[in-house]
Amino acid sequence: MSGRRRAPRPAGRRRRVWAVAGVLTVVVAVCAVAALAFLRPGKARTTADRATTGPMSAPDGSERDVVPDACTALSQKVADQLTPGAERTEMDQATDADRHSECAWSIYGNDRRQLTVELRALTGDGTTGATGVATRTFGDEWDSDRAGKDLADTVKVRDSRGVSGVGEQAYVVYTVDNDDIGDAVANARLANVLVTVHFSGGDDKDGDMKPISSSDATNGALSAARDVISKLQSQS
């Protein structure tokens, strides 16, 4: 999935465990060191190819060397709407020199919600500029996410679509894990910055956990992505 790692999941599920905040922080810190690969195997496509085949709108961003703290990049209003009263965890706090930051908001109990916001400022690779690398990475993650690459057998892609009006490129993908947890990932690019949002959860219906609906999950993930992108644009 897009981003350095997938968002944690509710207790009892396979990849994204909703554990106590302290355990979550330790696990993610370890993962952040190990997981750096963005490109999946396969035939490479040029930046020009991606501009015509992927979701795209007019460029309006400038390249960045650092990203803001993800916990403050998302407005409190949107965080409260999606995860009211949630516990907030700084999974990877940005400093003045950081190109990566991630934050999570979690609600435990019968009605579970988890929201993660991740910001990545990509660098050039010697032959391609930072924005070109970000465009290429976005395209690879879009291909991977909608194809359900690297997902467990219990997780299935139920919906995927390109989105306009969120940064320069954006998409959203909805998956369901064993029919009890729904998860939407919204990925958006603004110049060389990728903003990746996971919004997942499930509701206890008389002892039977049901996944958050595709519309609720995707709309929630996209609203958070729009909010962060808007803040980045205002700082350009």
Buried (B, 14 or more C-beta within 10 A) or exposed (E): BBBBBBBBBBEEBEBBBBBEBEEBBEBBEEBBEEEEEBEEEEEEBEBEEBBEEBBBEEBEBBBBEBBBBBBBBBBEEBBEEBBEEBEBBBBBBBEEEBBBBBBBBBBBEEEBBBBBBBBBBBEBEEEBBBBBBBBBBBBBBBBBBBEBBEBEEBBBBBBBEBBEEBBBBBBBBBBBBBEBBBBBBBBBBBBBBBBBBBBBBBBEEEEEBBBBBBEBBBBBBBBBBBBBBBBBEEEE
